[in-house]
């Protein structure tokens, strides 16, 4: 008797029981938006490298000043400590030392300690200004784009303030209020949120009249709930993109204004002031000029590249 052969296609299907509970179960894996965002983000190896470099800078900027506070005038009475190269500074102070690894400045100050303290100032300033401007800008922009009466008033205010150069406005405020850390924060945030708010107003206008928003409005959903549930969640990638440009811009602004003598006071360590003090002799004493320039450029570039890559990863279209 010939052996019976089984057709391969008979194994492709199977009978199931008429179980209503089992039929309601979904076998698809659970989707997490932020898990998908970070999976796409860390797929690029350059992001991991930049994060590691930024963590090193961050640890140095916050740990070194806490352990060894920076004093720009500690050796001002000893002229022999002025403008020493790294080799001469370490030889004079008994061998290798992180304090003198980048040499000394024009007043005998430690360049390395000064850079770490100045980097901490720039990072704290950028985070505070970004948090204030982004929070106010997003909330005001959402209301601005949703309320037509509010839109009429804010457009007049925006057209007046936007025609005043931003750097000129900050300079005037710093001269009037005084050159201090919190005065500088106030100067950067008193009108800094307005441009962010106008940008979000445009984005809200695009999605305000979509079908689901109109349906919520007809059902009597309150305006604050519509803004927080129907509008802002769809602007996540836009928010990250804007934050990617805001953080480095505040560091660049602080460095530039301190460089021209308008920014922070002399008591506050600043990368811009270190660059200003080292520019006059950067050909003779290059260790006073190039290290703060390199750190300022590194922080700005790293924050910008990481922010742009995170903004790309937060776009749901990249999760396919």
C-alpha positions as CSV (number, residue, x, y, z in Angstrom):
1,X,0.0,0.0,0.0
2,X,1.4,3.4,-1.0
3,X,2.3,5.8,1.8
4,X,0.0,8.8,2.1
5,X,1.7,12.1,1.5
6,X,0.7,15.3,3.3
7,X,0.4,18.4,1.1
8,X,2.6,21.3,2.4
9,X,-0.3,23.8,2.3
10,X,-2.4,21.8,4.8
11,X,-0.1,23.0,7.6
12,X,-0.7,26.7,6.9
13,X,-4.1,26.7,8.6
14,X,-5.6,25.4,11.8
15,X,-9.0,25.4,13.4
16,X,-9.6,27.5,16.5
17,X,-12.3,27.4,19.2
18,X,-15.2,29.8,19.2
19,X,-13.8,31.6,22.3
20,X,-15.0,35.3,22.4
21,X,-12.4,36.2,25.0
22,X,-9.5,34.9,22.9
23,X,-10.9,36.6,19.8
24,X,-10.7,40.0,21.5
25,X,-7.0,39.7,22.2
26,X,-4.6,41.6,20.0
27,X,-1.3,39.8,19.3
28,X,0.5,43.0,18.0
29,X,3.2,44.2,20.3
30,X,2.5,47.3,22.5
31,X,3.7,50.5,21.0
32,X,5.6,53.1,23.1
33,X,6.2,56.5,21.4
34,X,9.2,57.5,23.5
35,X,10.7,54.0,23.4
36,X,10.5,54.2,19.6
37,X,12.0,57.7,19.6
38,X,15.1,56.6,21.6
39,X,15.5,53.5,19.6
40,X,15.7,55.6,16.4
41,X,17.9,58.1,18.2
42,X,20.5,55.7,19.5
43,X,20.6,53.9,16.1
44,X,23.1,56.6,15.1
45,X,26.5,55.9,16.7
46,X,27.5,59.5,16.4
47,X,24.8,60.4,19.0
48,X,26.4,57.9,21.5
49,X,29.8,59.5,21.0
50,X,28.6,63.0,21.4
51,X,26.6,62.1,24.5
52,X,29.8,60.6,26.1
53,X,31.8,63.8,25.3
54,X,29.0,66.0,26.6
55,X,28.8,63.9,29.9
56,X,32.5,64.4,30.4
57,X,32.2,68.2,29.9
58,X,29.1,68.3,32.1
59,X,30.8,66.4,35.0
60,X,33.9,68.6,34.7
61,X,31.8,71.8,34.7
62,X,29.9,70.9,37.8
63,X,32.3,68.7,39.8
64,X,35.6,70.7,39.4
65,X,34.2,74.1,40.6
66,X,32.5,72.3,43.5
67,X,35.8,70.6,44.6
68,X,38.2,73.5,43.7
69,X,36.4,76.9,43.4
70,X,37.8,79.2,40.8
71,X,39.4,82.4,41.8
72,X,40.6,84.6,39.0
73,X,42.6,86.8,41.3
74,X,44.3,84.3,43.6
75,X,47.9,85.0,42.1
76,X,47.4,88.6,41.0
77,X,50.1,89.8,43.4
78,X,52.7,87.4,42.0
79,X,53.7,88.6,38.6
80,X,55.9,85.4,38.0
81,X,52.7,83.4,37.6
82,X,51.3,85.5,34.7
83,X,51.0,84.0,31.3
84,X,52.7,80.7,32.0
85,X,52.6,77.9,29.5
86,X,51.3,74.5,30.7
87,X,54.8,73.1,31.0
88,X,56.1,76.1,33.0
89,X,53.0,76.2,35.2
90,X,53.3,72.6,36.2
91,X,57.0,72.8,36.7
92,X,56.6,75.8,39.0
93,X,53.9,74.1,41.0
94,X,55.6,70.8,41.6
95,X,54.7,68.6,38.6
96,X,51.6,67.4,36.9
97,X,48.4,69.0,38.0
98,X,45.0,69.4,36.4
99,X,44.8,72.9,37.7
100,X,47.7,74.0,35.5
101,X,47.2,71.6,32.6
102,X,46.2,74.5,30.3
103,X,48.6,77.0,31.8
104,X,47.9,80.3,33.5
105,X,46.2,83.5,32.3
106,X,47.2,87.2,32.3
107,X,46.5,87.5,36.1
108,X,48.0,84.1,37.1
109,X,44.6,82.4,37.1
110,X,44.2,78.8,36.2
111,X,42.9,78.4,32.6
112,X,41.5,74.9,33.3
113,X,39.6,75.9,36.4
114,X,38.3,79.1,34.7
115,X,37.0,77.1,31.7
116,X,35.2,74.6,33.9
117,X,33.5,77.4,36.0
118,X,32.6,79.3,32.9
119,X,31.2,76.2,31.2
120,X,29.0,75.7,34.2
121,X,27.7,79.3,34.0
122,X,26.9,78.9,30.3
123,X,25.1,75.6,30.8
124,X,23.0,76.8,33.8
125,X,22.2,80.0,32.0
126,X,21.1,78.1,28.8
127,X,18.9,75.6,30.7
128,X,17.2,78.3,32.8
129,X,16.5,80.6,29.8
130,X,15.3,77.7,27.7
131,X,13.0,76.5,30.4
132,X,11.4,79.9,30.9
133,X,11.1,80.9,27.3
134,X,9.9,77.5,26.1
135,X,7.3,77.1,28.8
136,X,5.9,80.6,28.3
137,X,6.2,80.5,24.6
138,X,4.4,77.2,24.1
139,X,1.5,78.1,26.4
140,X,1.1,81.6,25.1
141,X,1.5,80.3,21.5
142,X,-1.2,77.7,22.0
143,X,-3.7,80.3,23.3
144,X,-2.5,82.8,20.7
145,X,-3.3,80.5,17.9
146,X,-6.6,79.3,19.3
147,X,-8.2,82.6,20.4
148,X,-8.9,85.1,17.7
149,X,-9.3,88.0,20.1
150,X,-6.0,87.3,21.8
151,X,-4.5,86.9,18.3
152,X,-5.4,90.5,17.4
153,X,-3.8,92.0,20.5
154,X,-0.6,89.8,20.4
155,X,0.0,90.5,16.7
156,X,0.3,94.2,17.5
157,X,2.7,93.6,20.4
158,X,4.8,91.2,18.3
159,X,5.1,93.5,15.3
160,X,6.3,96.3,17.6
161,X,8.9,94.3,19.6
162,X,10.0,92.1,16.7
163,X,11.2,95.2,14.8
164,X,13.7,96.1,17.7
165,X,17.0,94.2,17.2
166,X,17.2,91.5,19.9
167,X,20.9,92.2,20.8
168,X,20.2,95.9,21.1
169,X,17.3,95.2,23.5
170,X,19.3,92.9,25.6
171,X,22.2,95.4,25.8
172,X,19.9,98.2,26.9
173,X,18.3,96.0,29.5
174,X,21.7,94.9,30.9
175,X,22.9,98.5,31.1
176,X,19.7,99.6,32.8
177,X,19.3,96.7,35.3
178,X,22.9,95.9,35.8
179,X,25.4,93.2,34.7
180,X,24.6,90.2,36.9
181,X,23.6,86.6,36.3
182,X,19.9,87.0,37.0
183,X,19.8,90.4,35.3
184,X,21.2,88.7,32.2
185,X,18.6,85.9,32.5
186,X,15.8,88.5,32.8
187,X,17.2,90.3,29.7
188,X,17.2,87.1,27.7
189,X,13.7,86.0,28.8
190,X,11.6,89.2,29.1
191,X,10.9,89.1,25.3
192,X,12.7,85.9,24.3
193,X,9.5,83.9,24.5
194,X,7.7,86.1,22.0
195,X,9.4,84.6,18.9
196,X,8.7,81.0,20.2
197,X,5.1,82.0,20.9
198,X,4.6,83.3,17.4
199,X,6.1,80.2,15.9
200,X,3.8,78.0,17.9
201,X,0.9,80.2,17.0
202,X,1.5,79.4,13.3
203,X,1.7,75.7,14.1
204,X,-1.6,75.8,16.1
205,X,-3.4,77.6,13.3
206,X,-2.5,74.7,11.0
207,X,-4.0,71.9,13.2
208,X,-6.7,74.0,15.0
209,X,-9.5,73.3,12.5
210,X,-8.9,69.6,11.8
211,X,-11.8,67.3,12.1
212,X,-11.1,65.9,15.6
213,X,-10.7,69.4,17.0
214,X,-14.0,70.5,15.4
215,X,-15.7,67.4,16.8
216,X,-14.3,68.1,20.3
217,X,-15.5,71.7,20.1
218,X,-19.0,70.6,19.1
219,X,-19.1,68.2,22.1
220,X,-18.3,71.1,24.4
221,X,-14.7,70.3,25.3
222,X,-13.1,73.2,27.3
223,X,-10.5,75.2,25.5
224,X,-7.6,74.3,28.0
225,X,-8.3,70.6,27.5
226,X,-8.4,70.9,23.7
227,X,-5.1,72.7,23.8
228,X,-3.4,70.1,26.1
229,X,-5.0,67.0,24.5
230,X,-5.8,67.8,20.9
231,X,-3.1,70.3,19.8
232,X,0.1,70.2,21.9
233,X,0.7,66.4,21.6
234,X,0.9,66.8,17.9
235,X,3.6,69.4,18.2
236,X,6.1,67.2,20.1
237,X,8.6,66.9,17.2
238,X,8.3,70.6,16.5
239,X,8.9,71.4,20.2
240,X,12.1,69.2,20.3
241,X,13.3,70.9,17.0
242,X,12.9,74.3,18.5
243,X,14.5,73.3,21.7
244,X,17.5,72.0,19.7
245,X,18.1,75.5,18.4
246,X,17.3,77.4,21.6
247,X,19.8,75.8,24.0
248,X,22.9,76.5,21.9
249,X,21.7,79.9,20.9
250,X,21.7,81.1,24.6
251,X,25.2,79.9,25.1
252,X,26.3,81.6,21.9
253,X,24.5,84.8,23.0
254,X,26.2,84.7,26.4
255,X,29.6,84.2,24.9
256,X,29.2,86.9,22.3
257,X,27.8,89.6,24.7
258,X,30.4,88.8,27.3
259,X,33.0,89.0,24.6
260,X,32.0,92.5,23.7
261,X,31.7,93.5,27.3
262,X,27.9,93.7,27.6
263,X,27.1,90.4,29.2
264,X,27.8,89.0,32.7
265,X,29.6,90.9,35.4
266,X,33.3,90.4,36.1
267,X,32.5,88.4,39.3
268,X,30.8,85.7,37.2
269,X,33.1,83.3,35.3
270,X,32.3,83.5,31.5
271,X,33.7,81.9,28.4
272,X,33.2,85.1,26.5
273,X,35.2,87.1,28.9
274,X,38.1,84.5,28.9
275,X,38.1,84.7,25.1
276,X,38.1,88.5,25.3
277,X,41.0,88.5,27.7
278,X,43.0,86.0,25.6
279,X,42.5,87.5,22.2
280,X,45.0,90.3,22.6
281,X,47.8,87.8,23.0
282,X,46.6,84.6,21.3
283,X,49.7,84.6,19.0
284,X,52.1,84.8,22.0
285,X,50.1,82.9,24.6
286,X,47.7,80.7,22.6
287,X,46.8,78.6,25.6
288,X,44.8,81.5,26.9
289,X,42.6,81.9,23.8
290,X,42.0,78.6,22.1
291,X,40.9,76.3,25.0
292,X,37.8,78.5,25.9
293,X,37.0,78.9,22.2
294,X,37.2,75.1,21.8
295,X,35.0,74.4,24.8
296,X,32.4,77.0,23.8
297,X,32.3,75.6,20.2
298,X,32.2,72.0,21.4
299,X,29.2,72.6,23.8
300,X,27.3,74.6,21.1
301,X,27.9,72.0,18.3
302,X,27.2,69.0,20.5
303,X,23.9,70.4,21.8
304,X,22.8,71.5,18.3
305,X,23.6,68.1,16.7
306,X,22.1,66.1,19.5
307,X,19.0,68.3,19.4
308,X,18.5,68.0,15.7
309,X,19.0,64.2,15.7
310,X,16.5,63.9,18.6
311,X,14.1,66.1,16.7
312,X,14.4,63.8,13.6
313,X,13.8,60.8,15.9
314,X,10.8,62.3,17.5
315,X,9.1,62.6,14.1
316,X,6.7,59.6,13.9
317,X,7.4,59.2,10.2
318,X,10.9,57.9,11.1
319,X,9.4,55.1,13.2
320,X,8.2,53.1,10.2
